[in-house]
Amino acid sequence: MIKRSLKRKLLRTRIKLNHTVDQILTINKNRKRLNYTPIPKAQQEEQVLDEELKVLNKLAEQQAKLVKHYEMVLAEPAG
């Protein structure tokens, strides 16, 4: 029973991690587009994107650690 719930948590965390990585990639695409426009408003938007990127990177790091933890716990022999 515990193993099943850990598998569910692992699956949900992997899905969340994939979603977070997709968001990071989208932000990076938007940042590339903003680099070609010399408008001051674009600079402000880039700063906002930088902040979002920092938060998402931290979140992705935590989620990746959680995925590794769940995988390690599931790989341990029952004892």
matplotlib code that plots the C-alpha trace (Angstrom):
import matplotlib.pyplot as plt

x = [0.0, 2.8, 4.6, 1.6, 1.2, 4.9, 4.5, 1.7, 3.7, 6.6, 4.4, 2.8, 6.2, 7.5, 4.5, 5.0, 8.7, 8.0, 5.5, 8.1, 10.7, 8.3, 7.6, 11.4, 11.8, 8.9, 10.5, 13.8, 12.1, 10.5, 13.8, 15.4, 12.6, 13.0, 16.7, 16.0, 13.8, 15.6, 12.4, 12.8, 9.5, 11.1, 13.9, 11.4, 9.7, 13.1, 13.7, 10.3, 11.2, 14.5, 12.8, 10.3, 13.1, 15.0, 11.9, 11.1, 14.7, 14.6, 11.3, 12.6, 15.6, 13.4, 11.2, 14.2, 15.5, 12.0, 11.9, 15.4, 14.2, 11.1, 13.1, 15.6, 12.9, 11.1, 14.4, 15.1, 14.3, 11.4, 12.7]
y = [0.0, 2.4, 1.5, 2.4, 5.8, 6.4, 5.5, 8.0, 10.7, 9.9, 10.1, 13.4, 14.9, 13.9, 15.5, 18.7, 18.7, 18.4, 21.2, 23.4, 22.6, 23.5, 26.9, 27.5, 26.8, 29.1, 31.9, 31.4, 31.7, 34.9, 36.3, 35.7, 37.5, 40.5, 40.8, 41.9, 44.9, 48.0, 49.3, 50.2, 48.4, 45.2, 45.6, 45.7, 42.6, 40.9, 41.6, 40.1, 37.1, 36.8, 36.7, 34.1, 32.1, 32.1, 30.9, 28.2, 27.0, 26.6, 24.8, 22.5, 21.7, 20.8, 18.7, 16.8, 16.1, 14.8, 12.5, 11.1, 10.5, 8.7, 6.6, 5.7, 4.7, 2.6, 0.9, -0.2, -3.8, -4.2, -4.9]
z = [0.0, 0.9, -2.3, -4.4, -2.7, -3.3, -6.9, -7.2, -5.5, -7.8, -10.9, -9.8, -9.0, -12.4, -14.1, -12.1, -12.9, -16.6, -16.4, -14.6, -17.2, -20.0, -18.2, -18.0, -21.7, -22.6, -20.5, -22.2, -25.6, -24.5, -23.3, -26.6, -28.3, -25.9, -26.6, -30.1, -29.1, -27.6, -26.0, -22.2, -21.5, -22.8, -20.3, -17.5, -18.8, -19.0, -15.4, -14.5, -16.6, -14.8, -11.4, -12.6, -14.0, -10.7, -8.8, -11.4, -11.3, -7.6, -7.8, -10.5, -8.4, -5.4, -7.5, -9.0, -5.5, -4.6, -7.6, -6.8, -3.2, -4.2, -6.7, -4.1, -1.5, -4.1, -5.2, -1.6, -0.8, 1.6, 5.0]

ax = plt.figure().add_subplot(projection="3d")
ax.plot(x, y, z, "-o")
ax.set_aspect("equal")
plt.show()
